[in-house]
C-alpha cells in the first residue's frame, strides 16, 4: 500500500471509528430512557445487564468485523509512536479466555459448562483459545499487549496513560 492509499485508509478508518463512537454514545444515551420505563426492575439489575451485555456486544462487533488483527495493528502503531503499551486486559481469564469461548460458542467446561456438578473437566485448552493466547504472547514481545496483573490490577496502566486501551468491565471505569 502506498502512502496515498494509506492516508485514504486512515481517513476511512477515522470516519468509521467516529461513526461507531457516535452510535455507541447514542445507545448509552437512549437506553436509560428505555430503562426508566422499566421502573419495576431494580436499578442494580439494570446496571448488571448493561455490564454483562456490553461484553458480548463488543465481542460480536470484534468477531464479525474481524478486528483482532486491527487491534494488534492499532496497538503496534501506538507503541511505534512512543507509547509504553498498546492494550491491557482486566481479569484476563474472564475478559479474554472465558468470553472468547462464549463469543465462539466454545464450552468452558463439561457438564453444562460447569454448572451441572462438581466433577467437571475444564475445556479451555482448545485450539482456538490456545491460538488466542499465543497471539497475545506474540503481541507481548513488542508491548502491543501488556499483562498488568490479576483481577483489576491492570487498571493503573490504563488510568495512568501507559496503555492506550484496555479490555474490561464498563463499571470499572467509574472507580477512582
N, C-alpha and C positions, 0 to 999 in steps of 0.2 A: 504494500500500500504506500503510495507516495504521500508527500507532505500535504498536498491539497486535499487528497481523499481523506486523510486522517483528520484534517481540520473540519471537513464536512461531516465526517462521522462523529467527531466530538460535539458539533453543533446539534446533530440529530440526537445523540445521547443526552445532551443537556436539556433539550426540549422534552424528550421522553421522561427524563427524571423530574423535570418541573411539573409536567402533566400528572405523573403518578403522585407526586407530593401534594398537589392541589386536590387530587381525588382522595387521597388518604385523609388530609385535614378536613375536607368536606364531609367525609363519612364520620369522622370523630366529632364534627360539629352537629351533624344531623342526628346521629344515633342517640345522644342524650335526650333530644326531644321525643324520640320514639320511646326511650326508656321511661321518661316521665309519665307517659301514658300507661305504663305498667306499674302504677303506684302500689299495687298489692304485693309486688315482689320486693323482697328485702334488698336494700342497696348493696350489701356485701355480695349477694348472689349476682347482681348485675355486674359489679366490678370484677368478680371472679370470672364470669363469662367473657368479659372484654379481654381479660388477660389470657385465658385459655384459648379463645378463638383467634387471638392475634397471631399466635404461633402457626397454626395450620394455614391460615390465610396467607401469611407471608411465605410460608413454605410452598404453598401451591403456586404463588407468583414466581418464586425462585425455581421451582421444578418445571413449570410449564414454559417459562421463558428461558430456561437453561442458563441461568445466570451464575452458577457457582464458578464457572470459568471467568465470568465478568467480575465477580467478587475478587477473585485472585488477581486479575489484571488491574483492577482499581487499587487493590492493596499494594501491588508492586509499584504502581505509579506514585502512591503516597510515600512509600519507603525510598524510591528513587529520588523524590524531590526533597528528601531530608527528614521525613517522618521516622519516628522510632519504631512504629508498629502499624501494620495495616488494620488488623482487627483482632479482637479477643472475645471469647465467649464467657458467659456466666454459666455455672452449673453444667460443665461440658457434657457430662453423661446424659443430662436431661435435654439441653438445647441442641446438642449435636448428634448424639448417638440414639437416644430413645425417640426423639421427634423425627429423626431421619427415617427410622423404621416405620413410624406412623404415617409419614408422608408417602412412603413407598409400599405401604401395606405389608411390612415385614414383621413377623412376630418377634417380641422381645423375650418371650419365654413360652414354655409348654403350658398346658392346662389353662386355657382361657387367658393366655398372655400373663400368667402368674396369679390370676385371681381364683383359680379353680382348686387350690390345695397348696400344701406346704412342700410337697415332694415334686417341685418343678425343676426344669432344666433351662438355664438361660440360653438364649439363642442369638445373642447379638454379635457373635463372632462369625458372621456370614460374609460372603464375598462383597456385597455392596457396602457394608459398613467398614470392612477391612480396607476397601479402596478409599472410602471417605477419610478414615484415619490416616492412611498413607498420604493422601493428598494434603491433609493438614500438617503432617510431619514434613513433607517436602516444602510446604509454604513456611514452616517454622525455620528452615535453614536460612532464608533471606528476610525474615521478620515480617512477611506478609501476614503470618498468623503467629500470635504470641499467647502461650498458655499462662494466664495470670494467677492461677491457683484455684483451689476448690471453692465450691459454693459461690458467693458473690465477690470473692476477693479480687477478681479482675476489674471490678468497678473503678478502682482507683486509677487504673491505666487509661480508661476511657474518660473518666471525670477530670483527670489531671492533664488531658490533652496528649498523652503519649500514643494512644491508639486512636485512629481516626473513627472507627466504628466498632460496634460490638453486637453480638447476638445474645439476647437476654430477655427477661420478662419486662413488659412495659411498666409494671408497677414499680420496678426498681429505680426508674428514672425519677420518681418522686422522693426518694430517700435522700437525706442530706449527705 
